[in-house]
Amino acid sequence: PAIDKSWKKLLDDPASKASVELFKWKVGAQITKRAEGPKCTVHAAKATLTADVRLPRLAEEAKVPADVLAVWKKTVGAAESDAAANLWFINDQLRGIEQSMVGLACDQATTAWNTQLAKAKSQLAEFVAQRAKAAKEAPKTN
């Protein structure tokens, strides 16, 4: 409980009073076009994922009681695992998004990109919900 309060405090921005996300990500896209006469098609697409993960670390672990340190490490490890799973999930979706763009008319590329990215975000939300449900239903271990 005390660690949970400390964790929340670390993720709250005192300047804006807003909660700061454990991780943020964004995706950029670059397409290569092929024009033949008046016809333009997407020849290749490359998506790039960038992420920012905020994981707190203890400055002086040696001064922390062993039982508190064990809980802290478990808490941080779970957060790190969660961030990694979510980022890998979205990263894995990007190849499919790239492939779906190839062969489209150039004037359809932006709409197709936005549609596919929205679908990936929706799938990520489902993935997060499934992980949360599984974590809640998992037997508690010490």
N, C-alpha and C positions, 0 to 999 in steps of 0.2 A: 504493500500500500504506500509506504513512504517513497519507495523508488518510483512508483507510478506517478505520484505527485511531482517528484523531481523531474521525471521524464516529460510530463506535460509542461512544466515550467520551462524546460529547455526548448520545447517546440512552440512556445508562445513568444511572439515578437513584442517586446515591451513598448516599442515606439508606436506601433500601429494598433496594439492590443488584439491583433489578429493571430490566429493559429497558423504556424508555419508547417508546411508539409514535410514529411520525412524525406520524400524524394519528389523531384520534378523531372519531367522529360518532355522533349519536343522532337519532332521529326521534320527533316527537310527533304526536299525532293529535287532531283535534277533529271531532266529528260533530254534525250538526243532525238532530234527530229529528222525525218527523211522526206524531202520534197521531190516529187516527180510531176513536173508540169504544175497544174493547179492543185494537185492532191498532196496533202501533208499528213504523214502518219508518225506515230511515236515509234522510233526504232529501238530505243533502250530507255530504261528508267533505273535510277539509283536512289534509294532512300537512305538517309543517314539519321541515326538515333543519337541524341546527346542527352545526358542525364546529369543531375546534380543530386547527390545523396548526402543528407545531414545525419551523421551518426556521432553521438557524443562519446568521448573517451575520458577515462579518469586520469587526472594529472598525476596523482601519486597513489597508485594501486597498493603499494606496500603499506600505506597507512590505514587502509580500509580493513575492517574486521572480515575474516574469512567468510563468514556466513552471508554478510552483506555483499561482499565481492562476488560470491557465487550467484546470488540472485541478480546482481547487476550484469554479470557476464551473460547469464541466461536471457535477460531482457534485451540487451544489446544484440546478442546473437540472433534472437527471434526477429528483431527489427531488420537486421542485416539480411537475414534469410528471406524475409517478406519482400524487402525492396528488390533483392536480386531476382526472386521468382517473378515479380511483376515486370521488371525491366526485360528479363529474358523472354517472357511471354510476348510482350509487344514487339521485341526485336525479331522473334520468330515469325510474326505476322508480316513483317516488311517484305520478305522475299515474294510472298503471294501477291502483295499489293503491287510490287514492281512488275511482276509477270502479267498482272491483269491490265497494265497500262500499254504494254507492247502491242502494236498493231492498231491502236485506236486512232481515230482522226485527231489531229492536233487540237482542234477546237473543243474536243470532248475531254481532254486530258485533265484539266483542273476539276471539272465536275466529278469525273471518275475517281480522281485522287481523294477529293473530299468525301465522297461516298464510301470508298474503301477504308479510309482512315476512321471515319465515324463507325463503321462496322467493327473495325479492330478495337476501338475504344469500348464499344458495347460488349464485345467478347471479353475484353479485359475486366470489365465490371462484373460479368458473370463469373469469371475465373476468381476474382477477389472474393465474391460472395461465397463461392464453393469452398475456397480455402478457409474463410472465416467460419463457415458452418462446420467444416471438418475439424478445425481447431477447437471449436466449442464442444463438439461431440467426442473428442479424443479423451481417453482416460488421463487423468492428472498424474504426473510423475514428479517426484521431488529431486 
